[in-house]
Amino acid sequence: MKIIRLKPGKERSLQRRHPWVFDGAVARGGGDAGETVRVESHEGQFLAWGAFSPNSRIRVRAWSFDEAQRIDAAFFSDTLARAIALRTRLGIQSNGIRLVHGESDGLPGLIVDRYGDTLVAQFTACGVERWKAVIADALIGLTGCPRLYERSDTSSRKLEGLPEATGWLRGSGETAFELQEHGWRLGLDIAHGHKTGYYLDQRDSRLALYEYTKRLGFAQVLNCFSYTGGFSVAALAGGAGHVTSIDSSGPALEQARANLLLNGLNPAQASFMDADVNTSLRQFVAEGRTFDAIVLDPPKFAPTAAHAERAARAYKDLNRQAFKLLTPGGVLFTFSCSGGIGVELFHKIVASAGLDAGVDGAILQRLGGACDHPMTINFPEGEYLKGLVVMKKA
Ligand code: SAH
């Protein structure tokens, strides 16, 4: 058994059950990629069992804070069973559900989404990579799903020194899938779509846009960073007059078009722009165009706190342009999925964008990730997705 001894004072974070040990906290010890190590304080007191990552700044990710816990196939099977049981209790009305959400489910580096009877998994750290076969077998056994597709093509694998890996891990079949949520049909592809195929985390926010559209009757909606048009479907289903969807991915817009038709929505009420959102917003401002509702759901600008300052400028600029384009009484649905930007900072960024644009805003609601993407109190980084519904005061 390999032992990782921490520097004096560096035990506190693990004692508070934060699951990461950074390289700077390690006094001595090491292991192979993904090997289970015993982490001890400087005085030799047991702190956690974890997986060693020789190439990552996050040198150890904790599996358990219980000294008596053995990290073996039964541990993974039990932990996965708990994660899956939680989702069963949540009773989410969709055939696309996140079953395992990494650290929040006690499995650092593992994401598992279920699309119908197909599982899609991402292994983003050395620990889960090493236990991949055990995890795959346990998932198939616990869910009864016949297939598991791997989408380990995230940039975080590079930080772990792991190559990309994609393809069927268990079983095989079609990769195209029709997601059903809130009574809508949304086509996606688990092999080619973003993340595991879709942004399941925005499920509740899509419903929020639908409900506000029904209540407030938006005539013109602008959906920025639309991807395959989930928010566009929500707005049109809610009775919006017209939705403009902007994304820089042509294939995503093709799917967005198809998704409108799948839901029997009128294509004449939709336009699609394969364009850069920043440029398009400036162009709309110059043309004097206005919208009654705007969705801003950009990609992750700040994966970690180190990128926060630059990301904050980018978020502020986007939100400032959007505020300028809103009609009085119009509503901005603005999001950040950056782990490096906290809730408070995001609030400040949006507030200062409003000030710069000369707009007084009323925050109608805060939004966040859907409940199958839970946060853990001892892991603040898990609160990556945050959103605000802001009405431009008339
Ligand atoms: N709102 C979507 C998810 C958005 S993900 C949903 O609910 O499903 C972010 C999207 O932004 C991706 O589809 C990506 O292609 C697009 N994107 C990234 N940078 C962009 C840019 N500068 N201009 C336009 N689109 C961009």
Residues whose N, C-alpha, C, O or C-beta is under 5 A from the ligand:
A	BS01	SAH	Y199 Q202 F225 S226 Y227 T228 G230 F231 I246 D247 S248 S249 A252 A275 D276 V277 D297 P298 P299
